[in-house]
């Protein structure tokens, strides 16, 4: 009987420890791929990235150009819907054959013509310096697709953030 009671106590105490979240000693990164579209050079991928350490949880939405010289651009979740609307509007203006320009956070969205071909261009500001690696070029369909993927990334980020909060020490 004593052995049975001791087994029950050990089982109950070990299950109590297993349910208590333990904060990580080293930073942990959780990366969720939301989707990708075709850019002018290569694929453009959208990720939700969360970093968990013992003091805080931080999260961001990243747009990654998978090309050789591609960049990794972070957008604030607060401007994700604004950027999505700009991409939809730019896509519609591109199909109508008119020019467009707008800004959401560090992203400038415009319809430009180069070499007789119009495209939607997203240029990300980086400390006032502009390089070709700060730029993503898309056709109308892929700009509209990127808009929908950014909305899904925002929804995923909003869903994931509170769940990761359980890993924070109290």
Phi, psi and omega in degrees: 000318180298320180296321179295315180296318178297320178296318179296316180296315179296318179296315180295318181290324179290326177289329176293321178291324182292333182272347179276118181292139179249123181294146181292145177277331175246150179301140179243133179249128177250118182242127179239119177279126182266319179172178178210155177228167179273129173260185181290329181256318185202192179285146174245122188249143177245129183233151167251122184241127177237136177241129183244125171228184187289344182254329184203167174238127178236148181219155178205163172255128181242138173250122187240125173274117184279003179292169183303314182257019186291159180253172177237111189247126178266136172238144178287136180300334181293333180256005183300316181292323178296316178296320178299316179296321178296319179296319177297316180295319178296320178298315179295320179293322178297316179294330179278348179082020179249161181276159182205150174206138178201164183226137174224108182062237180267006182254128173254123181248130180210161172255122182231160177241126178223129181057037178076007181237127179271147177207163174272128182242130173249121178243127182261131177285134174225098180046040175076003181257138180239121176233166177293338179284352176271004190241137173241133178246135183222153169276177186298316182296316182287330175295317177294320177296319178296323177302313180294323180293322178296321176297316177297323178296318178297315179298319179294316179298316179296326179284319187285321186305310179296330181289326177286340179300335179294343180274353181283139175290146182265000000 
